[in-house]
Amino acid sequence: MAGELLWDGLYGGLMARTRTAVILTLVFLLSSSTVSVQAQESDWEDNEIDPTTWTDGPELEGSPMDIPRPGDPVLVIEVSYRPGHLQSIVSGEIYIELFPEWAPITVANMIQHVEIGLYDGIFFHRVIDDFVTQAGDPTCQTIGIYPATSPQCGGGGTGETIPIEFNDNLSHVDGAIGMARGQELDSADSQWYIAETEAHGLDEENSSSGGYATFGVVRQGMSHVRAIAMVPTTDDPSGLEPVTNPASSAGRPIYEVHISKIDMVGVVASSEESNQKDEGGFFSTISNVFGFMFTVFFWLWSLALLVGSAWTIRNRGLFSKDSDIEAVVDAWLESDA
Protein backbone atom coordinates (compact mmCIF):
# COMPACT_ATOMS: atom_id res chain seq x y z
CA MET A 1 0.00 0.00 0.00
CA ALA A 2 2.81 2.35 0.94
CA GLY A 3 4.51 1.59 -2.39
CA GLU A 4 1.31 2.30 -4.32
CA LEU A 5 0.78 5.55 -2.39
CA LEU A 6 4.40 6.53 -3.12
CA TRP A 7 3.94 5.74 -6.80
CA ASP A 8 0.63 7.56 -6.97
CA GLY A 9 2.25 10.57 -5.32
CA LEU A 10 5.18 10.50 -7.72
CA TYR A 11 2.94 9.91 -10.69
CA GLY A 12 0.50 12.62 -9.65
CA GLY A 13 3.33 15.08 -9.18
CA LEU A 14 4.84 14.10 -12.51
CA MET A 15 1.54 14.55 -14.33
CA ALA A 16 1.05 17.91 -12.67
CA ARG A 17 4.51 18.94 -13.87
CA THR A 18 3.69 17.56 -17.30
CA ARG A 19 0.51 19.62 -17.48
CA THR A 20 2.50 22.65 -16.34
CA ALA A 21 5.08 21.96 -19.05
CA VAL A 22 2.34 21.70 -21.67
CA ILE A 23 0.76 24.98 -20.52
CA LEU A 24 4.14 26.74 -20.49
CA THR A 25 4.92 25.36 -23.93
CA LEU A 26 1.58 26.63 -25.26
CA VAL A 27 2.09 30.02 -23.64
CA PHE A 28 5.58 30.24 -25.12
CA LEU A 29 4.39 29.32 -28.61
CA LEU A 30 1.46 31.73 -28.45
CA SER A 31 3.75 34.47 -27.17
CA SER A 32 6.18 33.75 -29.98
CA SER A 33 3.33 34.01 -32.49
CA THR A 34 2.26 37.34 -30.96
CA VAL A 35 5.81 38.66 -31.14
CA SER A 36 6.00 37.51 -34.75
CA VAL A 37 2.80 39.39 -35.64
CA GLN A 38 4.01 42.50 -33.83
CA ALA A 39 7.32 42.27 -35.67
CA GLN A 40 5.43 42.31 -38.97
CA GLU A 41 3.71 45.54 -37.86
CA SER A 42 7.09 47.21 -37.60
CA ASP A 43 8.07 50.84 -37.74
CA TRP A 44 8.29 52.55 -41.13
CA GLU A 45 12.07 52.39 -41.03
CA ASP A 46 11.84 48.59 -41.40
CA ASN A 47 9.62 48.78 -44.48
CA GLU A 48 11.67 48.66 -47.67
CA ILE A 49 10.12 50.11 -50.81
CA ASP A 50 11.13 48.77 -54.21
CA PRO A 51 12.11 51.77 -56.38
CA THR A 52 11.43 49.76 -59.55
CA THR A 53 7.70 50.13 -58.83
CA TRP A 54 7.90 53.91 -59.30
CA THR A 55 6.65 54.82 -62.78
CA ASP A 56 5.26 58.36 -62.41
CA GLY A 57 8.29 60.45 -61.59
CA PRO A 58 9.70 63.81 -62.71
CA GLU A 59 11.82 64.62 -65.74
CA LEU A 60 15.46 63.64 -65.13
CA GLU A 61 18.39 65.88 -65.97
CA GLY A 62 21.46 63.96 -64.87
CA SER A 63 21.40 65.24 -61.28
CA PRO A 64 22.61 63.16 -58.28
CA MET A 65 18.97 63.42 -57.15
CA ASP A 66 17.86 61.29 -60.12
CA ILE A 67 18.92 57.97 -58.61
CA PRO A 68 17.09 56.51 -55.56
CA ARG A 69 19.47 55.95 -52.67
CA PRO A 70 19.07 52.78 -50.56
CA GLY A 71 18.02 53.54 -46.99
CA ASP A 72 16.62 56.99 -47.70
CA PRO A 73 13.27 57.72 -45.97
CA VAL A 74 10.12 57.91 -48.08
CA LEU A 75 6.91 59.78 -47.26
CA VAL A 76 3.55 59.82 -49.01
CA ILE A 77 1.18 62.77 -49.35
CA GLU A 78 -2.49 61.86 -49.79
CA VAL A 79 -4.19 64.61 -51.79
CA SER A 80 -7.59 65.37 -53.28
CA TYR A 81 -8.31 68.24 -55.65
CA ARG A 82 -10.58 69.50 -58.44
CA PRO A 83 -8.42 69.99 -61.57
CA GLY A 84 -10.75 72.55 -63.13
CA HIS A 85 -14.23 74.00 -63.33
CA LEU A 86 -17.06 71.43 -63.50
CA GLN A 87 -14.56 68.59 -63.08
CA SER A 88 -14.78 65.78 -60.55
CA ILE A 89 -12.55 65.59 -57.50
CA VAL A 90 -9.38 63.56 -58.02
CA SER A 91 -7.59 61.69 -55.25
CA GLY A 92 -4.01 60.51 -55.39
CA GLU A 93 -0.72 59.88 -53.63
CA ILE A 94 2.62 61.63 -54.02
CA TYR A 95 5.69 59.68 -52.87
CA ILE A 96 8.78 61.69 -51.97
CA GLU A 97 12.29 60.45 -51.18
CA LEU A 98 14.20 62.53 -48.63
CA PHE A 99 17.99 62.93 -48.58
CA PRO A 100 19.23 62.82 -44.97
CA GLU A 101 22.87 62.44 -45.99
CA TRP A 102 22.82 65.75 -47.85
CA ALA A 103 20.32 67.70 -45.71
CA PRO A 104 20.17 66.04 -42.27
CA ILE A 105 18.64 68.93 -40.32
CA THR A 106 15.96 69.70 -42.88
CA VAL A 107 15.01 66.05 -43.31
CA ALA A 108 14.82 65.51 -39.54
CA ASN A 109 12.62 68.61 -39.28
CA MET A 110 10.26 67.28 -41.96
CA ILE A 111 10.05 63.79 -40.46
CA GLN A 112 9.31 65.22 -37.02
CA HIS A 113 6.44 67.31 -38.40
CA VAL A 114 5.04 64.36 -40.37
CA GLU A 115 5.14 62.01 -37.39
CA ILE A 116 3.19 64.40 -35.16
CA GLY A 117 0.56 64.86 -37.87
CA LEU A 118 1.27 68.57 -38.35
CA TYR A 119 0.25 68.51 -42.01
CA ASP A 120 -2.84 66.33 -41.75
CA GLY A 121 -5.96 68.18 -42.94
CA ILE A 122 -4.25 71.27 -44.39
CA PHE A 123 -4.39 72.49 -48.00
CA PHE A 124 -1.98 73.81 -50.62
CA HIS A 125 -2.29 77.55 -50.08
CA ARG A 126 -0.13 78.72 -52.97
CA VAL A 127 -0.18 77.18 -56.45
CA ILE A 128 1.66 78.71 -59.39
CA ASP A 129 1.70 76.88 -62.70
CA ASP A 130 5.13 76.25 -64.20
CA PHE A 131 6.76 77.07 -60.87
CA VAL A 132 5.87 75.61 -57.45
CA THR A 133 3.02 74.26 -55.35
CA GLN A 134 3.34 75.31 -51.71
CA ALA A 135 1.89 73.88 -48.48
CA GLY A 136 3.03 73.01 -44.95
CA ASP A 137 1.28 75.80 -43.03
CA PRO A 138 -0.64 74.20 -40.13
CA THR A 139 -2.98 77.21 -39.97
CA CYS A 140 -4.20 76.58 -43.53
CA GLN A 141 -7.21 74.45 -42.68
CA THR A 142 -10.72 74.96 -43.95
CA ILE A 143 -13.08 76.48 -41.39
CA GLY A 144 -16.59 75.49 -42.38
CA ILE A 145 -16.57 75.78 -46.15
CA TYR A 146 -13.47 76.45 -48.27
CA PRO A 147 -11.96 78.97 -48.83
CA ALA A 148 -12.79 80.13 -45.29
CA THR A 149 -9.67 79.65 -43.21
CA SER A 150 -7.46 81.27 -40.59
CA PRO A 151 -6.26 84.83 -41.27
CA GLN A 152 -2.74 83.55 -40.57
CA CYS A 153 -2.90 81.05 -43.45
CA GLY A 154 0.17 81.47 -45.61
CA GLY A 155 2.27 82.97 -42.84
CA GLY A 156 1.95 80.35 -40.14
CA GLY A 157 4.25 77.66 -38.80
CA THR A 158 5.45 76.16 -35.54
CA GLY A 159 7.60 79.08 -34.45
CA GLU A 160 10.76 76.93 -34.53
CA THR A 161 13.15 77.66 -37.39
CA ILE A 162 16.08 75.69 -38.80
CA PRO A 163 19.32 76.77 -40.49
CA ILE A 164 19.42 76.61 -44.26
CA GLU A 165 21.26 73.62 -45.73
CA PHE A 166 22.92 73.81 -49.13
CA ASN A 167 24.65 70.84 -50.75
CA ASP A 168 26.32 70.41 -54.11
CA ASN A 169 24.16 67.35 -54.80
CA LEU A 170 20.89 69.20 -54.22
CA SER A 171 19.17 71.65 -56.54
CA HIS A 172 15.75 72.62 -57.85
CA VAL A 173 15.29 69.82 -60.35
CA ASP A 174 11.84 68.92 -61.62
CA GLY A 175 9.89 67.48 -58.67
CA ALA A 176 12.28 68.73 -55.97
CA ILE A 177 10.83 69.51 -52.54
CA GLY A 178 12.29 72.57 -50.83
CA MET A 179 11.79 74.65 -47.70
CA ALA A 180 9.93 77.95 -47.86
CA ARG A 181 11.43 80.74 -45.75
CA GLY A 182 11.23 84.42 -44.94
CA GLN A 183 13.76 87.10 -45.80
CA GLU A 184 16.38 85.60 -43.51
CA LEU A 185 18.22 82.54 -44.81
CA ASP A 186 17.78 80.63 -41.54
CA SER A 187 14.05 81.27 -41.21
CA ALA A 188 12.55 78.04 -42.62
CA ASP A 189 9.93 76.51 -40.34
CA SER A 190 7.29 74.02 -41.49
CA GLN A 191 6.27 75.27 -44.93
CA TRP A 192 7.56 73.49 -48.01
CA TYR A 193 6.98 73.50 -51.76
CA ILE A 194 7.30 71.11 -54.68
CA ALA A 195 8.84 72.32 -57.93
CA GLU A 196 6.34 71.61 -60.71
CA THR A 197 9.20 71.99 -63.18
CA GLU A 198 12.90 72.69 -62.84
CA ALA A 199 13.36 75.94 -60.93
CA HIS A 200 17.11 76.47 -60.83
CA GLY A 201 16.58 80.20 -60.41
CA LEU A 202 15.95 79.34 -56.73
CA ASP A 203 19.33 77.64 -56.30
CA GLU A 204 21.90 79.35 -54.12
CA GLU A 205 24.21 80.29 -56.98
CA ASN A 206 21.40 81.74 -59.10
CA SER A 207 19.25 83.58 -56.57
CA SER A 208 19.74 87.22 -55.67
CA SER A 209 18.16 86.58 -52.24
CA GLY A 210 20.57 83.82 -51.24
CA GLY A 211 18.67 80.82 -52.55
CA TYR A 212 16.38 78.15 -51.15
CA ALA A 213 17.22 74.67 -49.90
CA THR A 214 15.87 71.43 -51.35
CA PHE A 215 15.97 68.16 -49.43
CA GLY A 216 14.12 65.54 -51.47
CA VAL A 217 12.39 64.75 -54.73
CA VAL A 218 9.11 63.26 -55.97
CA ARG A 219 9.47 59.61 -56.97
CA GLN A 220 5.84 58.72 -57.70
CA GLY A 221 2.76 60.84 -58.35
CA MET A 222 4.35 63.64 -60.36
CA SER A 223 1.26 63.74 -62.57
CA HIS A 224 -0.71 64.88 -59.52
CA VAL A 225 1.83 67.63 -58.83
CA ARG A 226 1.44 68.91 -62.38
CA ALA A 227 -2.36 68.72 -62.21
CA ILE A 228 -2.40 70.61 -58.90
CA ALA A 229 -0.22 73.32 -60.45
CA MET A 230 -2.92 73.82 -63.10
CA VAL A 231 -5.95 74.26 -60.80
CA PRO A 232 -7.70 77.63 -61.13
CA THR A 233 -6.48 80.23 -58.64
CA THR A 234 -7.83 83.57 -57.45
CA ASP A 235 -5.36 85.47 -59.61
CA ASP A 236 -6.13 83.25 -62.59
CA PRO A 237 -9.81 82.35 -62.28
CA SER A 238 -9.93 81.06 -65.85
CA GLY A 239 -7.70 78.11 -64.99
CA LEU A 240 -6.14 78.36 -68.45
CA GLU A 241 -2.40 77.95 -68.78
CA PRO A 242 -1.83 80.90 -71.17
CA VAL A 243 -3.41 83.26 -68.64
CA THR A 244 -1.37 82.03 -65.69
CA ASN A 245 0.74 84.69 -64.01
CA PRO A 246 4.02 83.02 -62.92
CA ALA A 247 5.00 86.15 -61.00
CA SER A 248 1.94 86.00 -58.77
CA SER A 249 2.50 86.04 -55.04
CA ALA A 250 -1.00 84.82 -54.27
CA GLY A 251 -1.91 81.69 -56.19
CA ARG A 252 -4.68 80.62 -53.78
CA PRO A 253 -6.63 77.76 -55.44
CA ILE A 254 -10.32 78.45 -56.03
CA TYR A 255 -11.08 74.84 -55.14
CA GLU A 256 -9.41 73.25 -52.14
CA VAL A 257 -6.31 71.17 -52.83
CA HIS A 258 -6.66 69.07 -49.72
CA ILE A 259 -3.96 67.08 -47.93
CA SER A 260 -5.71 64.29 -46.07
CA LYS A 261 -2.51 63.24 -44.36
CA ILE A 262 1.21 62.73 -44.79
CA ASP A 263 2.84 59.53 -43.56
CA MET A 264 6.34 58.12 -43.38
CA VAL A 265 5.96 54.84 -45.23
CA GLY A 266 9.41 53.28 -45.50
CA VAL A 267 12.92 53.47 -46.89
CA VAL A 268 14.33 52.88 -50.35
CA ALA A 269 15.30 49.22 -50.81
CA SER A 270 18.74 48.31 -52.12
CA SER A 271 19.04 47.25 -55.76
CA GLU A 272 19.97 43.69 -54.76
CA GLU A 273 16.87 43.34 -52.58
CA SER A 274 14.72 44.82 -55.34
CA ASN A 275 16.07 42.29 -57.85
CA GLN A 276 15.25 39.45 -55.50
CA LYS A 277 11.61 40.51 -55.32
CA ASP A 278 9.34 38.93 -57.93
CA GLU A 279 5.99 40.23 -59.08
CA GLY A 280 3.98 37.30 -57.71
CA GLY A 281 5.80 37.13 -54.38
CA PHE A 282 7.01 33.55 -55.11
CA PHE A 283 9.89 33.51 -52.64
CA SER A 284 7.73 35.02 -49.93
CA THR A 285 5.08 32.34 -50.52
CA ILE A 286 7.63 29.52 -50.34
CA SER A 287 9.06 30.96 -47.13
CA ASN A 288 5.60 31.13 -45.54
CA VAL A 289 4.80 27.52 -46.53
CA PHE A 290 8.01 26.16 -45.01
CA GLY A 291 7.48 28.26 -41.91
CA PHE A 292 3.99 26.79 -41.48
CA MET A 293 5.27 23.23 -41.96
CA PHE A 294 8.00 23.78 -39.39
CA THR A 295 5.48 25.15 -36.88
CA VAL A 296 3.17 22.13 -37.32
CA PHE A 297 6.08 19.70 -36.92
CA PHE A 298 7.31 21.47 -33.80
CA TRP A 299 3.87 21.28 -32.19
CA LEU A 300 3.54 17.56 -32.98
CA TRP A 301 7.04 16.82 -31.74
CA SER A 302 6.49 18.71 -28.47
CA LEU A 303 3.17 16.98 -27.80
CA ALA A 304 4.63 13.55 -28.66
CA LEU A 305 7.57 14.12 -26.34
CA LEU A 306 5.32 15.05 -23.42
CA VAL A 307 2.92 12.14 -23.98
CA GLY A 308 5.76 9.67 -24.49
CA SER A 309 7.54 10.80 -21.34
CA ALA A 310 4.39 10.45 -19.23
CA TRP A 311 3.51 7.03 -20.67
CA THR A 312 7.02 5.63 -20.25
CA ILE A 313 7.41 6.81 -16.68
CA ARG A 314 3.93 5.51 -15.80
CA ASN A 315 4.69 2.02 -17.11
CA ARG A 316 8.47 1.61 -16.70
CA GLY A 317 9.34 3.78 -13.75
CA LEU A 318 10.67 7.22 -13.02
CA PHE A 319 14.20 6.43 -14.12
CA SER A 320 13.48 5.13 -17.62
CA LYS A 321 16.18 5.32 -20.26
CA ASP A 322 16.07 7.95 -22.97
CA SER A 323 15.87 5.18 -25.57
CA ASP A 324 12.60 4.00 -24.04
CA ILE A 325 11.07 7.46 -24.34
CA GLU A 326 12.36 7.86 -27.90
CA ALA A 327 10.81 4.52 -28.88
CA VAL A 328 7.42 5.61 -27.55
CA VAL A 329 7.64 8.97 -29.31
CA ASP A 330 8.56 7.37 -32.63
CA ALA A 331 5.71 4.88 -32.36
CA TRP A 332 3.23 7.64 -31.55
CA LEU A 333 4.32 9.77 -34.47
CA GLU A 334 4.18 6.82 -36.87
CA SER A 335 0.67 5.89 -35.74
CA ASP A 336 -0.44 9.53 -36.04
CA ALA A 337 0.91 9.75 -39.57
Beta strands, then each sheet from edge to edge (+ up, - down):
strand 1: 48-49
strand 2: 73-81
strand 3: 90-98
strand 4: 126-127
strand 5: 132-135
strand 6: 176-179
strand 7: 192-195
strand 8: 214-220
strand 9: 258-268
sheet 1: 1+ 9+ 2- 3+ 8- 6+ 7- 5+ 4-
end
